[in-house]
Amino acid sequence: MIETEKIYKYRIKLSKKKDSLPRSEMRRMLCDAVIKSGVNYAKSKNWPKVALGPCSPDGEESICEYADICLKESFGVEELNLKLAPFITGGFKIENITEVPYGLCSLESLCGYAGYIIRPVDDKIKAALENSKGEIEILHENGFREFKRARQLIHTIRSLGPDEVEIIVALCVLRSFGFERILSALLGREGDTHLPKTLRRELYWESSCGSLEPVQQEKH
């Protein structure tokens, strides 16, 4: 019988500031943090085995950036947090760590939606979001111009309080347009630099029954 080495997988949830490191440098920062922390890590091409979840665009504030790291030793999540936290830099901060099964699929392949908090909003802005007639122009490679209603690109708009709204958008749409462009089109204020404050709040996956579930309630 061939014995295989036990690998422990940990899912890290991070927040980031608007002026944080660009996405292109996030993986390197996390790899450096794992090395400097002194933990015994699994390798991929001589680097710590780190897999990023769907990252938010540069310049966007977020409290739901995810990364999976693979280690050769087991830790309590609080102990691992203490080891890694001093080396998490560049505008990022660990929010929590969860141990997950090693074979669990990556967040990049699992998640299909991102939820954004918009605040402050008044009744006028809420009405504009719900009844938007704003359009987004799409210029195709062949020169064909297409216009899509911004509201049709949104999965869900829901009020979370008197001055707060959540907007859930498919990640494929966000990769094409970016959230600020979608929001400005929804409000009929394209080019306006004084939009309500936005915060990427959570990533969602679609269950077998078609409902959206936040990553933090993911069923293992």
Summary of the structure (lengths in Angstrom):
residues: 220
radius of gyration: 19.6
end to end distance: 28.3
largest distance: 68.2
contacts: 618
relative contact order: 0.18
helix: 27%
strand: 37%
